[in-house]
């Protein structure tokens, strides 16, 4: 029956729409489902910058809506963030994700290393950089040749159809995804091949983005770890334990250090460069090196932070170069906490620049946050840094940390400090156990900021390992103190060092009597080395010079430098101290 043009027949258009061509309704429904799948894939794949997780998301989106089983295979280089080499037959691939409607597929499990034989669709697809369709797996001899026994078990489990697609992005083959269907679903068709290619293409871009991020993250992490201390600190003033944990979002600029100083003292440093990535890690390395250099000058803590503040300001301004405006130019901010502990007096001097307060745990477990005067972060300039001096009982623990330990998006600083104090309030716990307890209690599984934690338990240098004498301003008294040095070394069982130590002490005391002013003192310390110190009231530092053949003097300090392992000068409010170190036999 026909309808003439222009005839007004109610319901005709509706009947044509409902009836239409045979199969149109089914095709429209399939098209809609495929569009929905592609939309969901665009939303759900690539939510993180983790290669493995991105592969898992591809499997989660496509099972069971498109396939019953999905396997994602990548070379190990991809997991390390490296550029993958050419992929083809016999290239080892790691199974990084497997989506399945049930566990009895007999496919390779996650973590397995798979080598596809040249005859398999996977190998042929990698070689040709093309997708492969095997609608009937039982008839695919090339696929069965990979592993006939395993292939038989896979077919027996009901798997009957395969589409394999190389993961390609930016002109590089990254890996392979294989889609399988089992007995209750129809075999793959040509239209399914196009959809699989679209899904794999979107996933490949996300996988490559994650790989590139992994490469930068690993590079920054390797740089930062190379700049942080390794091994044990060679000093005996404190027993230390430390932890550094990078953030999941990216490597940051947190750092710590334990630096031996003259006179058996030790410097403890914790700092934080704001930001993440290579720039923050590199800047951290520059600041850590600068702190080491300033420590070699034996600067007081407040002077050291003043010099560091000036350095950060110069780095921000480009150190005399016209700095270009770029995302990595300048230092947004840097904080630092610096402490010096003296095991002879058991006194600790601390100062900070915009850094969280340190905690002191007394031997009985009492926790106190040191009330250090606040100061702006490094680089702002214009404000003097103030110090606080404490006397610490032997066995006290000094806890230094960065803000990532006590603050995050779900907890403010006050709540973090309360939690930290509660965890630290335990007597007699070794520093290693303190570190573990603090991290277990305060850090989430995936911290949003990097964390540096340094715990130092103090030791005291016993009085029987310290000898000190007041020296009169009389050159004739030098011989008496040479004898006193020899006698003290004999009491310590260090007779082997008597000749050298006697000569060094004699030269330093003689120079102080001749050229310095004020009271002169001689002190010997038996620590990891034999330390000889001579203090006076002068602020003039001696200079090491090479005496001429005709000079009658000027060789004493040169002789001291040759006989000792290290020597130097540090300044005090009363004057200066010339110190030397001799290695113990």
Buried (B, 14 or more C-beta within 10 A) or exposed (E): EEEEEEEEEEEEEEEEEEEEEEEEEEEEEBEEEBEEBBEBBEEEBBEBBBBBBBBBBBBBBBBBEBBBBBBBBBBEBBBEBBEBEEBBBEBEBBBBBBBBBEEEBBBBEBEBEBEBBEBBBBBBBBBEEEBBBBBEBBEBEBBBEBBEEEBEBBBEBBBBBBBBBBBBBEEBBBBBBBBBBBEEBEBBEEEBBEBBBBBBBBBBBBBBBBBBBBBBBBBBBEBBEEBBBEEEBEBBBBBBBBBBBBBBBBBBBBBBBBBBBBBBBBBBBBBBBBBBBBBBBBBBBBBBEBBEEBBEEBBBBBBBBBBBBEBBBEBBEEEEEEEEEEEEEBBBBBBBBBBBBBBBBBBBBBBBBBBBBBBBBBBEEEBBBBEBEEBBBBBBEEEEBBBBEBEBEEBBBBBBBBBBBBBBEEBEEEEBBEBBBEBBBBEEBEBBEBBBBBBEEBBEEEBEBBBBBBBBBBBBBEEEBBBEBEBEBEEEBBEEBBEBBBEBBEEBEBEEBBEBBBBBBBBBBBBBBEEBEBBBBBBBBBBBBBBBBBBBBBBEEBEEEEEEEEEEEEBBBBEBEEBBEBBBBBBEEBBBBBBBBBEEE
